[in-house]
């Protein structure tokens, strides 16, 4: 009968990920000899090698490749069991990894993160500013607990929960002043429009609002690309261009001149921000805490508008 410990599974997964005994040991906070010995014991039980130690970096053998997906599944089940025990005991400690899209992170996190970390010192929060596709991938592989992003997603395997609705505004850095303070979609000068690079879901959403696919066939130089929303704002200011911003972004007073911010006419384009989790996610208590903190922090900044239409992220 096989006898496999959680530690052995953890060591195998770490070595598979790093391809190095020293790096895997460091990742697992054990000595290299301990990690090597425990994996060797497991191989002796199986009566075959899991890793080819002659390759650089170290790689799985064919037999190891056949087992690795099951190792990952068992590891996740161990973690889920431990998390469920903590939830049952009503204990708030452990680790929580959160992925958040770059068009949201610099504007939402400062509103609540310091308070959250201070109020829950026994929880280690790991925050990753990554794209929607990366969040989805990590949630599926269970390398991430929670995604904070624009919804609804096409992915039906993941659990989605709405947090708030955020309207889009026009930011126009030109010298022209619009006395009406209202922008129609057809008023947007596409030759002056700056966008994030294509990997950001915000660019896709703005493309839907402005019907860029149809317009771009006319000219090849209508859309400029930038890597982050903060650098995008700097470029817009320097070049007297314009862009569409989610409402929380206008809180950055260092880059935003409020006199250049314009509302859009009804129906107002907006995006929905929400949580996305794996179906096996069990850290429900901390999720409720996070939900409350976020909703309380954005409530004074986001007034509800009746006449909005939700722009999907993909």
LOVODREN-97457 format. One record per residue: residue in three letters; x, y, z of N, C-alpha, C, O in turn. Coordinates in steps of 0.02 Angstrom, whole numbers. Example, Ala and Ser with C-alpha at 12.3 -4.5 7.8 and 13.67 -1.06 7.14 Angstrom:
# LOVODREN-97457
- ALA  660  -284  390  615  -225  390  660  -165  390  712  -166  423 .
- SER  642  -112  354  684  -53  357  645  2  394  670  57  402 .
This chain:
# LOVODREN-97457
- UNK  42  -60  0  0  0  0  44  62  0  92  67  38 .
- UNK  28  110  -43  67  171  -47  56  216  13  0  221  39 .
- UNK  109  248  35  106  297  89  140  361  65  201  365  63 .
- UNK  99  411  48  125  473  21  104  531  64  45  538  81 .
- UNK  152  573  83  137  631  125  123  693  82  142  696  24 .
- UNK  91  741  113  78  804  80  144  838  61  150  869  8 .
- UNK  194  832  105  259  863  93  292  834  31  320  871  -9 .
- UNK  288  768  23  318  737  -36  286  762  -101  321  776  -150 .
- UNK  221  769  -99  185  795  -158  207  867  -172  219  886  -230 .
- UNK  213  906  -119  235  976  -126  305  980  -155  319  1023  -197 .
- UNK  350  935  -133  419  935  -158  421  916  -232  459  946  -271 .
- UNK  381  867  -251  379  846  -322  355  904  -366  384  917  -419 .
- UNK  303  938  -344  276  994  -384  325  1052  -388  330  1085  -440 .
- UNK  361  1064  -334  410  1118  -334  468  1103  -380  492  1147  -416 .
- UNK  491  1040  -381  546  1021  -424  524  1021  -497  563  1040  -541 .
- UNK  463  1001  -510  436  1003  -578  433  1075  -603  447  1089  -662 .
- UNK  415  1121  -559  407  1192  -578  474  1226  -589  482  1265  -636 .
- UNK  522  1212  -545  587  1248  -548  640  1213  -590  682  1246  -620 .
- UNK  637  1146  -592  689  1108  -628  756  1109  -592  808  1093  -622 .
- UNK  755  1128  -528  818  1133  -489  805  1112  -417  757  1135  -386 .
- UNK  847  1067  -391  840  1045  -322  849  1103  -273  812  1109  -224 .
- UNK  898  1145  -286  912  1201  -240  854  1251  -240  833  1274  -186 .
- UNK  827  1267  -299  771  1315  -303  708  1286  -272  672  1320  -237 .
- UNK  696  1222  -285  636  1189  -258  640  1186  -182  590  1197  -147 .
- UNK  699  1171  -155  709  1169  -83  697  1237  -52  664  1243  0 .
- UNK  723  1289  -84  712  1357  -60  639  1376  -60  615  1409  -14 .
- UNK  604  1356  -112  533  1370  -118  492  1335  -63  441  1361  -41 .
- UNK  516  1276  -43  481  1236  8  508  1247  79  483  1219  127 .
- UNK  559  1290  85  589  1306  150  617  1245  186  609  1236  246 .
- UNK  650  1202  147  685  1144  175  755  1140  145  770  1177  98 .
- UNK  798  1097  172  864  1089  143  859  1049  79  811  1012  68 .
- UNK  909  1056  37  910  1020  -26  912  944  -14  880  906  -50 .
- UNK  950  924  37  956  852  51  889  823  75  872  766  59 .
- UNK  851  862  114  786  839  137  738  829  78  705  777  74 .
- UNK  736  877  34  692  872  -24  712  814  -68  669  776  -91 .
- UNK  777  806  -80  801  752  -123  786  684  -92  766  637  -128 .
- UNK  796  677  -27  784  614  8  710  594  5  694  536  -6 .
- UNK  666  643  17  594  628  18  569  608  -51  526  564  -57 .
- UNK  594  639  -103  574  620  -171  601  551  -188  568  511  -221 .
- UNK  662  538  -166  693  472  -178  652  417  -144  643  363  -174 .
- UNK  628  429  -83  587  380  -48  523  365  -86  500  308  -90 .
- UNK  494  418  -115  433  410  -154  447  369  -217  406  326  -235 .
- UNK  503  382  -249  522  344  -309  534  271  -292  517  226  -332 .
- UNK  562  257  -234  574  188  -213  508  152  -202  501  92  -218 .
- UNK  458  188  -176  392  158  -167  361  140  -235  331  87  -243 .
- UNK  369  186  -283  340  174  -349  380  123  -389  354  91  -435 .
- UNK  442  116  -371  488  72  -407  503  98  -478  514  59  -524 .
- UNK  502  164  -485  525  196  -547  543  270  -532  522  298  -482 .
- UNK  581  299  -577  603  368  -568  548  417  -590  517  408  -643 .
- UNK  537  469  -549  490  522  -567  526  576  -608  497  607  -653 .
- UNK  591  587  -591  630  639  -624  693  611  -657  724  564  -633 .
- UNK  710  642  -712  773  627  -746  825  677  -720  826  735  -740 .
- UNK  867  653  -674  915  698  -641  975  717  -686  1013  762  -669 .
- UNK  982  683  -742  1037  698  -787  1022  758  -833  1068  790  -859 .
- UNK  958  774  -841  940  829  -885  950  896  -849  946  900  -788 .
- UNK  964  948  -887  973  1016  -861  928  1063  -900  941  1074  -959 .
- UNK  876  1093  -869  854  1081  -801  824  1012  -791  809  977  -840 .
- UNK  815  992  -729  787  927  -713  715  922  -740  676  968  -732 .
- UNK  700  866  -773  634  858  -804  601  793  -780  634  748  -754 .
- UNK  537  790  -790  499  729  -774  517  673  -822  529  685  -882 .
- UNK  518  613  -797  523  554  -841  454  543  -872  406  578  -855 .
- UNK  449  496  -918  384  480  -948  335  457  -894  276  475  -895 .
- UNK  361  417  -846  319  394  -791  296  453  -748  238  456  -726 .
- UNK  342  500  -737  326  560  -698  273  603  -732  229  630  -699 .
- UNK  278  608  -798  229  647  -837  159  617  -830  109  653  -830 .
- UNK  156  551  -825  91  517  -818  59  531  -750  -2  525  -742 .
- UNK  100  548  -700  75  557  -632  65  629  -611  28  642  -564 .
- UNK  97  676  -646  101  745  -619  33  778  -612  22  816  -565 .
- UNK  -14  765  -658  -80  796  -653  -117  771  -591  -154  808  -559 .
- UNK  -105  707  -574  -137  679  -514  -106  708  -451  -140  721  -402 .
- UNK  -39  719  -453  -5  752  -397  -36  821  -384  -48  840  -327 .
- UNK  -47  859  -438  -76  926  -432  -147  923  -402  -165  964  -360 .
- UNK  -186  874  -425  -254  866  -400  -254  850  -326  -293  878  -288 .
- UNK  -211  803  -305  -207  785  -234  -184  844  -192  -210  855  -137 .
- UNK  -136  882  -218  -110  941  -182  -167  991  -170  -173  1018  -115 .
- UNK  -207  1003  -222  -263  1050  -216  -315  1024  -166  -345  1063  -129 .
- UNK  -325  959  -165  -374  929  -119  -350  936  -47  -390  949  -2 .
- UNK  -285  927  -35  -256  938  31  -268  1010  53  -289  1023  110 .
- UNK  -253  1057  8  -261  1127  24  -334  1145  38  -349  1182  85 .
- UNK  -378  1118  -3  -450  1131  6  -473  1104  74  -513  1137  108 .
- UNK  -450  1045  93  -468  1015  157  -444  1059  214  -482  1072  261 .
- UNK  -382  1083  211  -355  1126  264  -394  1191  269  -410  1214  324 .
- UNK  -410  1220  211  -449  1282  211  -518  1272  240  -543  1315  277 .
- UNK  -549  1215  225  -615  1200  249  -614  1190  325  -661  1210  360 .
- UNK  -561  1159  351  -553  1150  423  -549  1218  458  -580  1228  510 .
- UNK  -510  1264  429  -503  1331  458  -569  1368  457  -587  1402  506 .
- UNK  -607  1361  402  -672  1394  398  -719  1365  450  -757  1402  481 .
- UNK  -717  1299  459  -760  1266  508  -743  1288  579  -787  1297  621 .
- UNK  -678  1297  593  -656  1319  659  -665  1394  670  -652  1420  724 .
- UNK  -689  1430  617  -700  1502  621  -635  1540  636  -635  1587  675 .
- UNK  -582  1518  604  -516  1549  614  -497  1588  551  -503  1563  495 .
- UNK  -475  1651  561  -456  1693  505  -381  1699  501  -351  1747  525 .
- UNK  -350  1649  470  -278  1655  457  -261  1610  397  -301  1569  376 .
- UNK  -201  1619  371  -181  1581  313  -159  1627  256  -136  1683  268 .
- UNK  -165  1603  195  -143  1641  136  -202  1655  91  -249  1615  85 .
- UNK  -200  1713  58  -251  1730  9  -217  1765  -50  -186  1818  -42 .
- UNK  -222  1733  -108  -191  1762  -168  -245  1792  -213  -295  1759  -228 .
- UNK  -234  1854  -234  -284  1891  -272  -253  1918  -336  -201  1951  -333 .
- UNK  -284  1905  -393  -263  1934  -456  -310  1991  -474  -371  1983  -469 .
- UNK  -283  2047  -495  -323  2106  -512  -299  2137  -577  -238  2143  -587 .
- UNK  -344  2156  -620  -325  2183  -685  -291  2251  -678  -309  2289  -633 .
- UNK  -244  2267  -722  -205  2330  -717  -246  2393  -724  -226  2446  -699 .
- UNK  -304  2390  -756  -346  2450  -764  -388  2464  -702  -425  2513  -699 .
- UNK  -382  2420  -652  -420  2427  -590  -374  2435  -529  -388  2473  -483 .
- UNK  -319  2398  -530  -274  2394  -472  -251  2462  -444  -260  2473  -384 .
- UNK  -223  2508  -484  -196  2569  -455  -248  2617  -427  -230  2664  -392 .
- UNK  -311  2605  -442  -364  2650  -420  -408  2621  -365  -433  2658  -322 .
- UNK  -416  2555  -365  -458  2522  -315  -418  2503  -252  -440  2516  -196 .
- UNK  -359  2474  -262  -321  2448  -204  -305  2502  -151  -312  2487  -92 .
- UNK  -285  2562  -171  -270  2613  -119  -330  2631  -76  -321  2660  -22 .
- UNK  -389  2616  -98  -449  2634  -61  -461  2590  0  -494  2611  48 .
- UNK  -434  2529  0  -451  2483  55  -394  2437  78  -399  2409  132 .
- UNK  -341  2429  39  -292  2376  52  -256  2385  118  -248  2337  156 .
- UNK  -233  2445  134  -197  2456  197  -240  2438  257  -217  2407  305 .
- UNK  -303  2459  254  -349  2444  309  -361  2369  316  -364  2342  372 .
- UNK  -368  2336  259  -380  2263  260  -321  2226  291  -330  2183  334 .
- UNK  -261  2243  269  -201  2210  295  -192  2222  370  -172  2177  407 .
- UNK  -207  2283  392  -201  2301  463  -252  2264  506  -237  2242  561 .
- UNK  -312  2257  479  -366  2226  518  -360  2150  522  -388  2118  567 .
- UNK  -322  2120  475  -315  2047  473  -241  2028  468  -219  2003  416 .
- UNK  -204  2039  522  -131  2027  522  -112  1953  515  -54  1938  498 .
- UNK  -158  1907  528  -142  1836  525  -153  1806  455  -143  1746  445 .
- UNK  -174  1848  409  -183  1826  340  -128  1857  296  -117  1917  298 .
- UNK  -95  1815  258  -45  1840  211  -78  1852  144  -100  1805  111 .
- UNK  -82  1916  124  -113  1934  61  -60  1940  6  -12  1977  14 .
- UNK  -69  1904  -48  -25  1908  -106  -65  1936  -164  -113  1905  -187 .
- UNK  -46  1996  -187  -83  2031  -240  -43  2029  -304  16  2045  -305 .
- UNK  -76  2010  -359  -43  2007  -425  -81  2050  -474  -141  2040  -486 .
- UNK  -47  2099  -503  -77  2142  -554  -64  2109  -622  -9  2115  -649 .
- UNK  -114  2076  -648  -106  2036  -709  -168  2042  -754  -220  2066  -731 .
- UNK  -162  2021  -816  -216  2028  -864  -272  1977  -850  -263  1929  -813 .
- UNK  -328  1988  -882  -386  1943  -874  -369  1871  -893  -387  1825  -856 .
- UNK  -336  1862  -949  -319  1794  -971  -274  1758  -920  -282  1698  -908 .
- UNK  -227  1795  -891  -182  1765  -841  -221  1748  -778  -208  1696  -748 .
- UNK  -266  1790  -757  -308  1776  -699  -348  1712  -709  -350  1669  -666 .
- UNK  -380  1707  -767  -420  1647  -782  -378  1584  -781  -398  1533  -752 .
- UNK  -319  1588  -811  -274  1530  -813  -252  1509  -743  -252  1450  -727 .
- UNK  -235  1558  -701  -212  1542  -633  -268  1518  -588  -257  1476  -544 .
- UNK  -328  1543  -599  -385  1518  -560  -399  1445  -577  -413  1405  -532 .
- UNK  -396  1429  -640  -408  1360  -661  -356  1311  -634  -372  1255  -616 .
- UNK  -293  1334  -631  -240  1291  -606  -234  1294  -530  -192  1260  -501 .
- UNK  -278  1334  -498  -280  1342  -425  -217  1376  -398  -201  1368  -339 .
- UNK  -182  1414  -440  -125  1453  -417  -147  1521  -392  -106  1561  -369 .
- UNK  -212  1535  -396  -241  1598  -375  -307  1584  -340  -345  1540  -362 .
- UNK  -322  1620  -287  -384  1610  -251  -442  1650  -281  -497  1624  -292 .
- UNK  -428  1714  -294  -481  1760  -314  -458  1803  -372  -400  1825  -374 .
- UNK  -502  1816  -419  -489  1864  -472  -534  1925  -462  -593  1918  -447 .
- UNK  -506  1985  -471  -544  2047  -469  -539  2077  -538  -486  2102  -557 .
- UNK  -594  2076  -576  -589  2095  -646  -657  2114  -674  -707  2112  -639 .
- UNK  -657  2132  -737  -719  2150  -771  -757  2087  -791  -728  2041  -820 .
- UNK  -821  2085  -776  -863  2028  -792  -923  2053  -833  -934  2114  -836 .
- UNK  -963  2010  -863  -961  1937  -860  -910  1907  -908  -897  1934  -962 .
- UNK  -881  1851  -887  -834  1814  -929  -871  1759  -967  -924  1736  -946 .
- UNK  -842  1740  -1022  -870  1684  -1060  -861  1619  -1022  -901  1572  -1029 .
- UNK  -808  1615  -981  -792  1555  -943  -849  1535  -897  -867  1572  -852 .
- UNK  -878  1477  -908  -933  1452  -867  -908  1407  -810  -946  1391  -764 .
- UNK  -844  1388  -814  -817  1343  -762  -805  1380  -697  -802  1349  -644 .
- UNK  -797  1446  -700  -780  1486  -642  -842  1520  -613  -890  1535  -649 .
- UNK  -839  1534  -548  -894  1567  -513  -883  1643  -516  -829  1667  -500 .
- UNK  -934  1680  -538  -929  1752  -546  -981  1787  -502  -1039  1766  -498 .
- UNK  -959  1841  -469  -1005  1879  -426  -993  1953  -434  -936  1977  -425 .
- UNK  -1044  1990  -450  -1039  2062  -462  -1025  2100  -397  -1054  2084  -345 .
- UNK  -981  2150  -401  -966  2194  -344  -995  2264  -355  -1030  2290  -312 .
- UNK  -979  2294  -413  -1004  2361  -426  -1002  2375  -501  -969  2340  -539 .
- UNK  -1039  2427  -521  -1040  2450  -590  -1002  2516  -594  -1011  2561  -554 .
- UNK  -959  2520  -644  -916  2579  -652  -925  2609  -721  -913  2576  -772 .
- UNK  -947  2672  -723  -959  2706  -787  -893  2725  -820  -841  2732  -788 .
- UNK  -896  2734  -886  -841  2761  -924  -851  2836  -934  -907  2860  -945 .
- UNK  -795  2873  -930  -795  2944  -941  -746  2961  -996  -701  2922  -1011 .
- UNK  -754  3019  -1026  -707  3044  -1076  -656  3089  -1041  -674  3133  -1003 .
- UNK  -592  3078  -1055  -540  3124  -1032  -508  3155  -1094  -476  3121  -1133 .
- UNK  -518  3220  -1102  -495  3257  -1161  -444  3309  -1140  -462  3358  -1107 .
- UNK  -382  3299  -1159  -328  3344  -1138  -315  3401  -1188  -265  3436  -1182 .
- UNK  -360  3410  -1236  -351  3465  -1284  -367  3532  -1252  -391  3534  -1195 .
- UNK  -352  3585  -1287  -365  3652  -1261  -439  3671  -1268  -462  3721  -1239 .
- UNK  -475  3631  -1307  -546  3646  -1318  -586  3629  -1254  -575  3576  -1224 .
- UNK  -631  3673  -1236  -674  3661  -1178  -746  3651  -1200  -775  3694  -1234 .
- UNK  -774  3595  -1182  -843  3579  -1199  -889  3606  -1144  -891  3578  -1089 .
- UNK  -925  3658  -1159  -966  3691  -1109  -1024  3647  -1085  -1048  3655  -1029 .
- UNK  -1045  3599  -1128  -1101  3556  -1109  -1079  3500  -1062  -1121  3469  -1029 .
- UNK  -1015  3488  -1059  -987  3435  -1016  -1018  3366  -1031  -1019  3323  -987 .
- UNK  -1042  3357  -1091  -1070  3292  -1112  -1039  3272  -1179  -1029  3314  -1222 .
- UNK  -1024  3209  -1186  -994  3183  -1247  -1038  3130  -1277  -1058  3083  -1242 .
- UNK  -1054  3136  -1340  -1086  3082  -1376  -1032  3036  -1405  -977  3059  -1419 .
- UNK  -1048  2973  -1413  -999  2926  -1440  -975  2949  -1509  -916  2943  -1525 .
- UNK  -1022  2974  -1549  -1003  2996  -1617  -960  3060  -1617  -932  3077  -1668 .
- UNK  -956  3094  -1559  -914  3154  -1555  -840  3137  -1545  -797  3181  -1552 .
- UNK  -824  3074  -1530  -755  3055  -1514  -712  3058  -1577  -728  3025  -1627 .
- UNK  -659  3097  -1574  -612  3104  -1630  -563  3046  -1627  -516  3047  -1587 .
- UNK  -573  2995  -1668  -531  2935  -1665  -458  2948  -1681  -415  2910  -1661 .
- UNK  -444  3002  -1718  -374  3017  -1735  -336  3041  -1674  -274  3044  -1675 .
- UNK  -371  3059  -1619  -339  3082  -1558  -348  3032  -1500  -330  3046  -1443 .
- UNK  -376  2974  -1516  -392  2925  -1464  -332  2882  -1447  -301  2853  -1491 .
- UNK  -316  2878  -1382  -261  2836  -1357  -291  2778  -1318  -337  2787  -1279 .
- UNK  -262  2718  -1330  -287  2658  -1297  -230  2618  -1267  -171  2628  -1284 .
- UNK  -248  2573  -1221  -200  2523  -1197  -187  2472  -1251  -224  2467  -1300 .
- UNK  -134  2433  -1243  -118  2382  -1293  -172  2329  -1295  -213  2325  -1249 .
- UNK  -173  2289  -1347  -229  2244  -1361  -242  2191  -1308  -298  2165  -1304 .
- UNK  -192  2175  -1266  -201  2122  -1216  -247  2143  -1159  -268  2101  -1119 .
- UNK  -262  2207  -1153  -305  2231  -1099  -378  2228  -1120  -396  2250  -1175 .
- UNK  -421  2202  -1076  -492  2196  -1092  -523  2265  -1099  -574  2272  -1134 .
- UNK  -495  2316  -1067  -522  2384  -1072  -519  2408  -1145  -565  2442  -1168 .
- UNK  -466  2391  -1181  -461  2410  -1251  -517  2379  -1292  -546  2411  -1335 .
- UNK  -531  2316  -1278  -586  2281  -1312  -652  2316  -1297  -693  2326  -1342 .
- UNK  -662  2335  -1234  -724  2368  -1214  -733  2436  -1249  -786  2452  -1273 .
- UNK  -678  2475  -1250  -681  2540  -1283  -693  2531  -1358  -728  2571  -1389 .
- UNK  -664  2478  -1386  -676  2463  -1457  -749  2451  -1471  -775  2470  -1524 .
- UNK  -784  2419  -1423  -855  2408  -1431  -894  2474  -1427  -941  2486  -1465 .
- UNK  -873  2516  -1379  -908  2580  -1370  -900  2624  -1432  -948  2654  -1455 .
- UNK  -839  2628  -1458  -823  2674  -1513  -830  2642  -1582  -819  2675  -1632 .
- UNK  -847  2577  -1584  -852  2542  -1648  -788  2548  -1688  -789  2563  -1748 .
- UNK  -732  2535  -1654  -667  2546  -1686  -653  2500  -1744  -620  2520  -1792 .
- UNK  -678  2439  -1741  -663  2391  -1794  -687  2418  -1862  -653  2411  -1913 .
- UNK  -746  2447  -1861  -772  2475  -1923  -732  2537  -1944  -717  2545  -2003 .
- UNK  -716  2579  -1897  -682  2642  -1912  -610  2630  -1934  -584  2666  -1977 .
- UNK  -577  2581  -1903  -506  2571  -1916  -492  2548  -1987  -435  2553  -2011 .
- UNK  -542  2522  -2021  -532  2501  -2089  -518  2561  -2135  -492  2554  -2190 .
- UNK  -536  2621  -2111  -527  2682  -2151  -454  2704  -2149  -427  2727  -2199 .
- UNK  -423  2696  -2091  -355  2721  -2083  -316  2675  -2037  -345  2641  -1995 .
- UNK  -251  2673  -2045  -208  2629  -2004  -178  2665  -1944  -144  2633  -1904 .
- UNK  -191  2729  -1936  -157  2765  -1881  -207  2797  -1833  -195  2852  -1808 .
- UNK  -263  2763  -1821  -314  2791  -1777  -302  2776  -1704  -321  2816  -1661 .
- UNK  -269  2720  -1689  -264  2697  -1620  -191  2692  -1599  -150  2661  -1633 .
- UNK  -175  2721  -1542  -108  2717  -1513  -111  2670  -1454  -163  2663  -1422 .
- UNK  -55  2637  -1439  -55  2587  -1386  -7  2605  -1330  47  2633  -1342 .
- UNK  -27  2588  -1268  15  2600  -1210  9  2541  -1163  -42  2506  -1164 .
- UNK  59  2530  -1121  61  2471  -1078  21  2475  -1014  -6  2424  -992 .
- UNK  16  2534  -983  -21  2541  -921  -64  2603  -924  -51  2649  -962 .
- UNK  -116  2604  -883  -163  2660  -885  -130  2724  -860  -150  2779  -881 .
- UNK  -81  2719  -814  -47  2779  -789  -2  2810  -843  -1  2871  -851 .
- UNK  35  2768  -879  76  2794  -933  32  2819  -990  49  2866  -1025 .
- UNK  -26  2787  -999  -73  2809  -1050  -96  2881  -1035  -100  2922  -1081 .
- UNK  -111  2896  -973  -133  2963  -954  -78  3015  -967  -92  3070  -989 .
- UNK  -17  2996  -953  39  3042  -966  45  3057  -1040  55  3115  -1060 .
- UNK  37  3006  -1082  41  3015  -1154  -17  3058  -1180  -7  3101  -1223 .
- UNK  -75  3047  -1153  -133  3087  -1173  -123  3161  -1155  -138  3205  -1195 .
- UNK  -96  3173  -1095  -84  3242  -1073  -32  3276  -1117  -41  3334  -1137 .
- UNK  23  3242  -1132  77  3271  -1171  54  3286  -1242  71  3338  -1271 .
- UNK  15  3240  -1271  -5  3246  -1341  -73  3279  -1351  -99  3282  -1407 .
- UNK  -103  3304  -1296  -169  3335  -1299  -220  3290  -1334  -261  3312  -1374 .
- UNK  -215  3227  -1317  -261  3177  -1346  -321  3166  -1302  -337  3207  -1259 .
- UNK  -355  3111  -1314  -412  3093  -1272  -415  3018  -1264  -386  2980  -1303 .
- UNK  -449  2996  -1212  -457  2925  -1199  -520  2915  -1158  -549  2963  -1132 .
- UNK  -542  2853  -1152  -598  2837  -1108  -570  2805  -1045  -526  2762  -1048 .
- UNK  -596  2826  -987  -572  2802  -923  -629  2775  -881  -684  2802  -882 .
- UNK  -616  2721  -844  -665  2699  -794  -666  2751  -738  -615  2783  -724 .
- UNK  -723  2760  -706  -733  2817  -661  -684  2821  -603  -665  2875  -583 .
- UNK  -664  2763  -575  -618  2765  -518  -551  2796  -537  -516  2823  -494 .
- UNK  -533  2794  -601  -469  2819  -623  -463  2895  -616  -408  2921  -611 .
- UNK  -519  2930  -616  -515  3003  -612  -497  3028  -542  -488  3088  -531 .
- UNK  -492  2981  -495  -471  3000  -428  -396  3016  -423  -374  3042  -372 .
- UNK  -358  3000  -476  -286  3014  -477  -275  3087  -494  -268  3104  -553 .
- UNK  -273  3130  -443  -269  3202  -454  -202  3225  -482  -197  3280  -509 .
- UNK  -150  3184  -476  -84  3203  -502  -84  3203  -578  -50  3243  -610 .
- UNK  -123  3159  -608  -124  3153  -681  -188  3179  -712  -190  3195  -772 .
- UNK  -241  3184  -672  -306  3202  -699  -324  3274  -682  -326  3294  -624 .
- UNK  -337  3313  -733  -366  3380  -726  -441  3371  -732  -467  3357  -786 .
- UNK  -477  3380  -676  -549  3366  -675  -588  3408  -726  -642  3388  -748 .
- UNK  -561  3466  -743  -597  3509  -791  -597  3479  -861  -634  3501  -905 .
- UNK  -556  3428  -872  -552  3396  -938  -590  3330  -940  -586  3293  -989 .
- UNK  -626  3315  -886  -665  3254  -882  -737  3268  -903  -768  3315  -878 .
- UNK  -763  3226  -949  -830  3237  -975  -872  3174  -966  -848  3118  -977 .
- UNK  -935  3184  -946  -982  3129  -944  -1003  3111  -1015  -994  3151  -1061 .
- UNK  -1032  3053  -1022  -1058  3032  -1086  -1134  3033  -1084  -1164  3024  -1032 .
- UNK  -1164  3044  -1142  -1236  3048  -1145  -1268  2979  -1137  -1235  2928  -1149 .
- UNK  -1330  2978  -1117  -1367  2915  -1107  -1379  2880  -1174  -1390  2912  -1225 .
- UNK  -1378  2813  -1174  -1359  2770  -1117  -1284  2771  -1106  -1245  2770  -1154 .
- UNK  -1263  2773  -1043  -1193  2780  -1025  -1158  2712  -1026  -1181  2666  -994 .
- UNK  -1102  2706  -1062  -1066  2642  -1061  -1034  2630  -993  -1010  2677  -961 .
- UNK  -1035  2569  -970  -1007  2552  -904  -980  2481  -905  -996  2442  -950 .
- UNK  -940  2466  -856  -916  2397  -847  -935  2372  -778  -942  2411  -731 .
- UNK  -945  2307  -773  -959  2275  -708  -894  2245  -682  -859  2209  -717 .
- UNK  -879  2260  -619  -821  2231  -585  -844  2180  -535  -892  2191  -498 .
- UNK  -811  2123  -534  -833  2071  -489  -778  2023  -469  -721  2027  -493 .
- UNK  -796  1977  -424  -752  1923  -403  -760  1864  -451  -814  1852  -478 .
- UNK  -706  1829  -462  -708  1765  -498  -668  1715  -457  -611  1729  -438 .
- UNK  -698  1657  -444  -664  1606  -405  -674  1537  -437  -718  1528  -479 .
- UNK  -633  1490  -416  -639  1421  -437  -699  1389  -400  -711  1409  -343 .
- UNK  -734  1343  -430  -791  1311  -395  -772  1278  -328  -815  1272  -284 .
- UNK  -709  1257  -321  -687  1225  -259  -662  1274  -206  -639  1253  -153 .
- UNK  -665  1338  -220  -642  1389  -172  -684  1386  -109  -745  1387  -112 .
- UNK  -651  1383  -50  -688  1375  13  -675  1431  64  -704  1430  118 .
- UNK  -633  1479  47  -618  1532  95  -673  1585  94  -661  1643  78 .
- UNK  -733  1564  112  -792  1606  104  -792  1665  153  -817  1719  136 .
- UNK  -766  1656  213  -769  1709  263  -725  1768  243  -747  1826  248 .
- UNK  -664  1755  220  -621  1810  200  -647  1842  136  -636  1901  124 .
- UNK  -680  1802  94  -710  1830  33  -764  1881  51  -770  1933  19 .
- UNK  -805  1865  102  -857  1911  124  -826  1975  153  -852  2030  143 .
- UNK  -771  1967  189  -735  2025  216  -710  2070  160  -719  2131  161 .
- UNK  -680  2039  110  -653  2075  53  -710  2110  15  -702  2167  -7 .
- UNK  -765  2076  7  -823  2105  -27  -848  2168  10  -862  2219  -21 .
- UNK  -853  2163  74  -877  2219  114  -829  2278  110  -851  2336  102 .
- UNK  -764  2265  115  -714  2318  112  -717  2355  45  -713  2416  43 .
- UNK  -722  2317  -9  -723  2347  -75  -786  2388  -86  -783  2445  -110 .
- UNK  -844  2360  -69  -906  2395  -80  -910  2459  -38  -934  2511  -62 .
- UNK  -887  2456  24  -887  2516  67  -841  2570  40  -856  2629  45 .
- UNK  -784  2549  10  -735  2598  -13  -756  2633  -77  -739  2691  -88 .
- UNK  -794  2598  -120  -814  2629  -184  -882  2664  -181  -899  2703  -225 .
- UNK  -921  2649  -130  -989  2676  -126  -991  2753  -130  -1033  2779  -166 .
- UNK  -947  2790  -95  -950  2863  -100  -928  2890  -168  -942  2947  -185 .
- UNK  -893  2849  -207  -864  2872  -270  -905  2855  -331  -899  2888  -383 .
- UNK  -947  2804  -326  -984  2780  -384  -1059  2786  -371  -1089  2744  -337 .
- UNK  -1088  2838  -398  -1161  2847  -392  -1196  2803  -444  -1173  2796  -500 .
- UNK  -1252  2775  -424  -1288  2731  -470  -1325  2772  -523  -1360  2820  -508 .
- UNK  -1315  2752  -585  -1350  2783  -641  -1399  2732  -669  -1383  2673  -677 .
- UNK  -1459  2754  -685  -1510  2709  -710  -1499  2690  -782  -1509  2632  -802 .
- UNK  -1478  2738  -822  -1474  2727  -894  -1403  2710  -916  -1368  2753  -944 .
- UNK  -1382  2648  -904  -1315  2625  -924  -1321  2562  -966  -1370  2526  -962 .
- UNK  -1270  2550  -1007  -1267  2485  -1040  -1198  2454  -1025  -1147  2488  -1029 .
- UNK  -1198  2390  -1008  -1138  2356  -986  -1099  2332  -1047  -1125  2298  -1091 .
- UNK  -1035  2352  -1049  -990  2331  -1103  -953  2270  -1079  -917  2273  -1029 .
- UNK  -960  2215  -1114  -929  2152  -1094  -853  2154  -1107  -831  2187  -1154 .
- UNK  -815  2118  -1066  -741  2120  -1073  -714  2078  -1129  -657  2090  -1150 .
- UNK  -751  2030  -1155  -727  1989  -1210  -785  1956  -1247  -774  1920  -1295 .
